[in-house]
Amino acid sequence: MAAADELTFHEFEEATNLLTETPDAATTSRSDQPTSQGHVAVAVGSGDSYGAEDEVEEESDKAALLQKQQQQPGFWTFNYYQSFFDVDTSQVLDRIKGSLLPRPGHNFVRHYLRNRPDLYGPFWICATLAFVLAVTGNLTLVLAQRRDPSIHYSPQFHKVTVAGISIYCYAWLVPLALWGFLRWRKGVRERLGPYTFLETVCVYGYSLFVFIPMVVLWLIPVPWLQWLFGALALGLSAAGLVFTLWPVVREDTRLVAAVLLSTVVLLHALLAMGCKLYFFQSLPPEHVTPPHQAASLPTNIPLSPTLPRSMAPS
């Protein structure tokens, strides 16, 4: 059986060495515990303690948490929209590539936006498309006049305004209506989780990029080739929209999903056809009609005198 001295508390050798090295260290006696001898605890430090460091870390964590929980600025302020334009060139190019190469099962929102929609790409894509539409529409008439001098051409600057209003209204109003419809269907179908409004606008904005090279290729004066380029661009753009919206609408009924996706494709087709028929219509040639000339009789033919009515034979 162990002796009684072996069961009593002993001063550790490390504590003695620490007291020798740091004479200013404080010693406390744990007399409140039921022990036969006091247990000496050594607190080593030159003024700073571990407790103070823990308090500093807790305060920094609280400050970071408060910074994250700060109220976001209102939508009427500039700072609110500044975050949607905070995107670099590589991200924009990556999203453009994703819109040009849609793949089944490859969601554009989940793979490219990643909960960070931007307005920079859609804004400049719409502006570029409107400008290219107006310029190529005028160039088409210039080239047609060179082939046929009878066609009269005058610069049509109003096409810039028409193109800008049409493209921006389509890129904002159609996503707004689609987002509102999906929000309404979410109340009917609880499993239906729609995208945010900015994600929907972003998807539509990037889907319009494929129309820019299509409009440039419409300068080729071959009607069937123009319609072929239009069909290819429409197919790529509409496929990207369908593949992106399908994970959202597949939880709804088949009828609603089919009608919704058909409406999206139909509106996209109407936009493409409207651009083709309005901005690339050929002016009819001006037929210059000669002035009406009265038929003149030769002077050597004598004119018969007009007889009075009373002398006319009965």
Rosetta blueprint (number, residue, H / E / L):
1 M L
2 A L
3 A L
4 A H
5 D H
6 E H
7 L H
8 T L
9 F L
10 H L
11 E L
12 F L
13 E H
14 E H
15 A H
16 T H
17 N H
18 L H
19 L H
20 T H
21 E H
22 T L
23 P L
24 D L
25 A L
26 A E
27 T E
28 T E
29 S E
30 R L
31 S L
32 D L
33 Q L
34 P L
35 T L
36 S L
37 Q L
38 G L
39 H L
40 V E
41 A E
42 V E
43 A E
44 V L
45 G L
46 S L
47 G L
48 D L
49 S L
50 Y H
51 G H
52 A H
53 E H
54 D H
55 E H
56 V H
57 E H
58 E H
59 E H
60 S H
61 D H
62 K H
63 A H
64 A H
65 L H
66 L H
67 Q H
68 K H
69 Q L
70 Q L
71 Q L
72 Q L
73 P L
74 G L
75 F L
76 W L
77 T L
78 F H
79 N H
80 Y H
81 Y H
82 Q H
83 S H
84 F H
85 F H
86 D L
87 V L
88 D L
89 T H
90 S H
91 Q H
92 V H
93 L H
94 D H
95 R H
96 I H
97 K H
98 G H
99 S H
100 L H
101 L L
102 P L
103 R L
104 P L
105 G L
106 H L
107 N L
108 F H
109 V H
110 R H
111 H H
112 Y H
113 L H
114 R L
115 N L
116 R L
117 P L
118 D L
119 L L
120 Y H
121 G H
122 P H
123 F H
124 W H
125 I H
126 C H
127 A H
128 T H
129 L H
130 A H
131 F H
132 V H
133 L H
134 A H
135 V H
136 T H
137 G H
138 N H
139 L H
140 T H
141 L H
142 V H
143 L H
144 A H
145 Q H
146 R H
147 R H
148 D L
149 P L
150 S L
151 I L
152 H L
153 Y L
154 S L
155 P L
156 Q L
157 F L
158 H H
159 K H
160 V H
161 T H
162 V H
163 A H
164 G H
165 I H
166 S H
167 I H
168 Y H
169 C H
170 Y H
171 A H
172 W H
173 L H
174 V H
175 P H
176 L H
177 A H
178 L H
179 W H
180 G H
181 F H
182 L H
183 R H
184 W H
185 R H
186 K H
187 G H
188 V H
189 R L
190 E L
191 R L
192 L L
193 G L
194 P L
195 Y L
196 T L
197 F H
198 L H
199 E H
200 T H
201 V H
202 C H
203 V H
204 Y H
205 G H
206 Y H
207 S H
208 L L
209 F L
210 V L
211 F H
212 I H
213 P H
214 M H
215 V H
216 V H
217 L H
218 W L
219 L L
220 I L
221 P L
222 V L
223 P H
224 W H
225 L H
226 Q H
227 W H
228 L H
229 F H
230 G H
231 A H
232 L H
233 A H
234 L H
235 G H
236 L H
237 S H
238 A H
239 A H
240 G H
241 L H
242 V H
243 F H
244 T H
245 L H
246 W H
247 P H
248 V H
249 V H
250 R L
251 E L
252 D L
253 T L
254 R H
255 L H
256 V H
257 A H
258 A H
259 V H
260 L H
261 L H
262 S H
263 T H
264 V H
265 V H
266 L H
267 L H
268 H H
269 A H
270 L H
271 L H
272 A H
273 M H
274 G H
275 C H
276 K H
277 L H
278 Y H
279 F H
280 F L
281 Q L
282 S L
283 L L
284 P L
285 P L
286 E L
287 H L
288 V L
289 T L
290 P L
291 P L
292 H L
293 Q L
294 A L
295 A L
296 S L
297 L L
298 P L
299 T L
300 N L
301 I L
302 P L
303 L L
304 S L
305 P L
306 T L
307 L L
308 P L
309 R H
310 S H
311 M H
312 A L
313 P L
314 S L
